[in-house]
């Protein structure tokens, strides 16, 4: 009986290992080597930029098996910061993110298609303001390797343009401000 | 005439009362209205600037009124029941306290990120406390307090009307005609 359990445990471990054949990385939010930024046109005359201060994420990456790459990011929507308290209050309210009802936004990748050694197209489900949509956007790997403190890191950048009304955010900011550009910069520490 | 007596209000107290009543209703209406305005309304920014500036001025008037109240006699209540006079007195104090809390909470919304409040371009009121999500917490409190104040003012008005039409005493008329 003991042997049987042991065998079951081993085979289960082997199966999990088989699934997670790329290395696991934890996004370095503690050291703040990652950011979720956005920019949106103001009246069509300039860019308004801001970011989300609180988020977390994990990804799987193996340079030899780039197609196995996967990522999951969870963003605390209330942490929006456009460097103006009155505006942030408005952005958190019912006109925009409605953070009391939708406290998190998530992105879960479903596939990654490498298009070059350091480039690829990431596809996944973005849930924002209670609406889930499948999006694809280009991603670039900036680099990977040992860090000076005994760890191993890999970093990526990606950006995409979201139509606000696709996610049920239809407050009129003017014809030049219907879309927001999202930028994701992440550095992960291999676990 | 200028100052209060034991039986009635002076012209300063009466003017302060009605001026502030007007301003408080105006601020409440403006507050409800301005948060519904959309980005392309021409008064989207102006309404908020006015609310903030007028709020600061109202706070100064409130301070002056409190000082004036301190250096004057407060006329005695006209109800036959001491408990009613006490209730009226407590309600008046609560209105003063709610106003103070509204001034502070409003100030804390607009100064949450260290920005100061520009008062009609005359002077700037600097920030003091700043913190995470301060604008949200202060905003929720500001809104709740505003409704509480309106509720209390409603009671205050009904009580004044009751005195005038039911008890037929001078409670309301002495707030109109100076002693």
Interface residues (C-beta under 8 A of the other chain):
Chain A: X78 X83 X84 X85 X86 X88 X89 X92 X171 X172 X173 X174
Chain B: X38 X39 X40 X48 X109 X110 X111 X112 X113 X115 X133 X134 X135 X136 X139
